[in-house]
Amino acid sequence: MAARVRALETILTQKGLLDPAAIDVIVETYETRVGPRNGARVVAKAWSEPEFADWLKRDATAAIASLGYTGRQGEHMQAVFNTQDQHNMVVCTLCSCYPWSVLGLPPVWYKSPPYRSRAVIDPRGVLAEFGVTLPVETKIRVWDSTAELRYLVVPLRPAGTEGWSQEKLADLVTRDSMIGTGLAKEAA
Amino acid sequence: MNGAQDLGGQMGFGPVAPEKDEPIFHAEWEKRALGVTLAAGAMGHWNIDESRHTRESLHPVDYYSSSYYEIWIKALETLLKRHGFVTQDELLVGDTLGGTAKPKRVLKAEEVPAMLARGGPCDRPVRGPARFKAGDRVRTMNFHPTGHTRLPRYARDKVGVIDAVREGFVFPDTNAHGRGENPQWVYTVVFGGREIWGEGADPTLTISIDAWESYLEPA
């Protein structure tokens, strides 16, 4: 595959269809600037500021854009809030739709058949494979991203974090907790 | 199409394998695959729906034995051939043999940050009001189009409730095939686990999809 991609890049570059330097900038963007730290900051702010949380509920695209996170695969955002009663989990059964602007590029498992096939029919089994066991009475809502809306899960705020700064709170917000295959880390 | 991509509820793929401290890319070629795919898309000769349909049109054996970046590259080769930018012979020898269609634009490095920050919004004004409102009961269509659709098989001919009226969005089923954007209202529709999976479904489970208006009828 390495040779095949190199050949494709070479042909397109020779034909003047591709600027290899543009590829470098794309890669650098997702390696250094756009990743799950963006989403963690959104969640930490929602935990800390009720007004921001309300805004995030009503108009996630605008609320998230106010932090500077916009663009490709985050054009139309929805935030879904976990509660004591309901856990949210996001999947794209049809391809690999994922909120790039807040989480970066999706992990391999998110794009692979085991997750895409089972998240909708056996979410508790999938969660167990991530080491997560929810109370039997907790409702599970699975959001299949079949259109252009991209979902960000806002996990429950861990106990014992009262008064924490948003930067410190963001350290507890894992990527998986914002997909719904994990929970936020406990306060150490 | 009822293709390999339509995975919801399929069985036999084994456990999910989360990778601890997963790197963003697993090989150098994956970086180039991402970049080539985005840059070629930026030429503006196909839309995201045509891209998705090209990926899901891979033979199921090929689809299931390819990683996602491999799926992207295989589909990209097809798109580039279809739109006159490369030939099969060129791909076979890995070298330029002839000319190319004229691109609408070529993405330059300095344009990348703005292009990524802008993205490709798919919301469009829709003529006429939304047919459904939150709380309405709806039944999804039972259809099996040979072309592109975003109504997964597991959610066809099922009764659900409108959870939210979203916006007007480009209709993938026509847009993927060059038949226009034809924007429609999109709704989040929620189904009980039992409606989808029958007896034995997790009683605490609800599943939602985002559905274009023409996928739905009143129930």
Chai-1 contact restraints between the chains, C-beta under 6 A:
chainA,res_idxA,chainB,res_idxB,connection_type,confidence,min_distance_angstrom,max_distance_angstrom,comment,restraint_id
A,M1,B,W29,contact,1.0,0.0,6.0,A-B,restraint_1
A,M1,B,E70,contact,1.0,0.0,6.0,A-B,restraint_2
A,A2,B,W29,contact,1.0,0.0,6.0,A-B,restraint_3
A,V5,B,W29,contact,1.0,0.0,6.0,A-B,restraint_4
A,V5,B,R32,contact,1.0,0.0,6.0,A-B,restraint_5
A,V5,B,A33,contact,1.0,0.0,6.0,A-B,restraint_6
A,V5,B,I73,contact,1.0,0.0,6.0,A-B,restraint_7
A,A7,B,G94,contact,1.0,0.0,6.0,A-B,restraint_8
A,E9,B,R32,contact,1.0,0.0,6.0,A-B,restraint_9
A,E9,B,V36,contact,1.0,0.0,6.0,A-B,restraint_10
A,I11,B,V86,contact,1.0,0.0,6.0,A-B,restraint_11
A,I11,B,E90,contact,1.0,0.0,6.0,A-B,restraint_12
A,I11,B,T96,contact,1.0,0.0,6.0,A-B,restraint_13
A,Q14,B,T96,contact,1.0,0.0,6.0,A-B,restraint_14
A,K15,B,T100,contact,1.0,0.0,6.0,A-B,restraint_15
A,L17,B,P103,contact,1.0,0.0,6.0,A-B,restraint_16
A,L18,B,A39,contact,1.0,0.0,6.0,A-B,restraint_17
A,D19,B,K108,contact,1.0,0.0,6.0,A-B,restraint_18
A,D19,B,A109,contact,1.0,0.0,6.0,A-B,restraint_19
A,A21,B,A109,contact,1.0,0.0,6.0,A-B,restraint_20
A,A22,B,A39,contact,1.0,0.0,6.0,A-B,restraint_21
A,A22,B,L107,contact,1.0,0.0,6.0,A-B,restraint_22
A,A22,B,A109,contact,1.0,0.0,6.0,A-B,restraint_23
A,A22,B,V112,contact,1.0,0.0,6.0,A-B,restraint_24
A,I23,B,G35,contact,1.0,0.0,6.0,A-B,restraint_25
A,V25,B,A109,contact,1.0,0.0,6.0,A-B,restraint_26
A,V25,B,V112,contact,1.0,0.0,6.0,A-B,restraint_27
A,I26,B,G35,contact,1.0,0.0,6.0,A-B,restraint_28
A,I26,B,L38,contact,1.0,0.0,6.0,A-B,restraint_29
A,I26,B,V112,contact,1.0,0.0,6.0,A-B,restraint_30
A,V27,B,K31,contact,1.0,0.0,6.0,A-B,restraint_31
A,V27,B,G35,contact,1.0,0.0,6.0,A-B,restraint_32
A,T29,B,L116,contact,1.0,0.0,6.0,A-B,restraint_33
A,E31,B,I24,contact,1.0,0.0,6.0,A-B,restraint_34
A,T70,B,A117,contact,1.0,0.0,6.0,A-B,restraint_35
A,G71,B,L116,contact,1.0,0.0,6.0,A-B,restraint_36
A,G71,B,A117,contact,1.0,0.0,6.0,A-B,restraint_37
A,G71,B,G119,contact,1.0,0.0,6.0,A-B,restraint_38
A,R72,B,L116,contact,1.0,0.0,6.0,A-B,restraint_39
A,R72,B,G119,contact,1.0,0.0,6.0,A-B,restraint_40
A,E75,B,G119,contact,1.0,0.0,6.0,A-B,restraint_41
A,E75,B,P121,contact,1.0,0.0,6.0,A-B,restraint_42
A,T93,B,L7,contact,1.0,0.0,6.0,A-B,restraint_43
A,T93,B,G8,contact,1.0,0.0,6.0,A-B,restraint_44
A,T93,B,P152,contact,1.0,0.0,6.0,A-B,restraint_45
A,L94,B,Q5,contact,1.0,0.0,6.0,A-B,restraint_46
A,L94,B,P152,contact,1.0,0.0,6.0,A-B,restraint_47
A,C95,B,R52,contact,1.0,0.0,6.0,A-B,restraint_48
A,S96,B,Y68,contact,1.0,0.0,6.0,A-B,restraint_49
A,L105,B,I24,contact,1.0,0.0,6.0,A-B,restraint_50
A,P107,B,E22,contact,1.0,0.0,6.0,A-B,restraint_51
A,W109,B,V16,contact,1.0,0.0,6.0,A-B,restraint_52
A,W109,B,A17,contact,1.0,0.0,6.0,A-B,restraint_53
A,W109,B,P18,contact,1.0,0.0,6.0,A-B,restraint_54
A,K111,B,Y68,contact,1.0,0.0,6.0,A-B,restraint_55
A,P113,B,L7,contact,1.0,0.0,6.0,A-B,restraint_56
A,P113,B,F13,contact,1.0,0.0,6.0,A-B,restraint_57
A,P114,B,F13,contact,1.0,0.0,6.0,A-B,restraint_58
A,P114,B,G14,contact,1.0,0.0,6.0,A-B,restraint_59
A,P114,B,V16,contact,1.0,0.0,6.0,A-B,restraint_60
A,Y115,B,V16,contact,1.0,0.0,6.0,A-B,restraint_61
A,R116,B,L7,contact,1.0,0.0,6.0,A-B,restraint_62
A,S117,B,L7,contact,1.0,0.0,6.0,A-B,restraint_63
A,S117,B,Q10,contact,1.0,0.0,6.0,A-B,restraint_64
A,S117,B,F13,contact,1.0,0.0,6.0,A-B,restraint_65
A,V120,B,G8,contact,1.0,0.0,6.0,A-B,restraint_66
A,V120,B,I207,contact,1.0,0.0,6.0,A-B,restraint_67
A,I121,B,G9,contact,1.0,0.0,6.0,A-B,restraint_68
A,I121,B,W197,contact,1.0,0.0,6.0,A-B,restraint_69
A,V126,B,V16,contact,1.0,0.0,6.0,A-B,restraint_70
A,E129,B,P15,contact,1.0,0.0,6.0,A-B,restraint_71
A,E129,B,V16,contact,1.0,0.0,6.0,A-B,restraint_72
A,F130,B,P18,contact,1.0,0.0,6.0,A-B,restraint_73
A,K139,B,T204,contact,1.0,0.0,6.0,A-B,restraint_74
A,I140,B,T204,contact,1.0,0.0,6.0,A-B,restraint_75
A,I140,B,L205,contact,1.0,0.0,6.0,A-B,restraint_76
A,R141,B,T206,contact,1.0,0.0,6.0,A-B,restraint_77
A,V142,B,I207,contact,1.0,0.0,6.0,A-B,restraint_78
A,W143,B,S208,contact,1.0,0.0,6.0,A-B,restraint_79
A,D144,B,I209,contact,1.0,0.0,6.0,A-B,restraint_80
A,T146,B,R150,contact,1.0,0.0,6.0,A-B,restraint_81
A,T146,B,I209,contact,1.0,0.0,6.0,A-B,restraint_82
A,T146,B,D210,contact,1.0,0.0,6.0,A-B,restraint_83
A,A147,B,F169,contact,1.0,0.0,6.0,A-B,restraint_84
A,A147,B,V186,contact,1.0,0.0,6.0,A-B,restraint_85
A,A147,B,D210,contact,1.0,0.0,6.0,A-B,restraint_86
A,E148,B,C122,contact,1.0,0.0,6.0,A-B,restraint_87
A,E148,B,F169,contact,1.0,0.0,6.0,A-B,restraint_88
A,L149,B,D210,contact,1.0,0.0,6.0,A-B,restraint_89
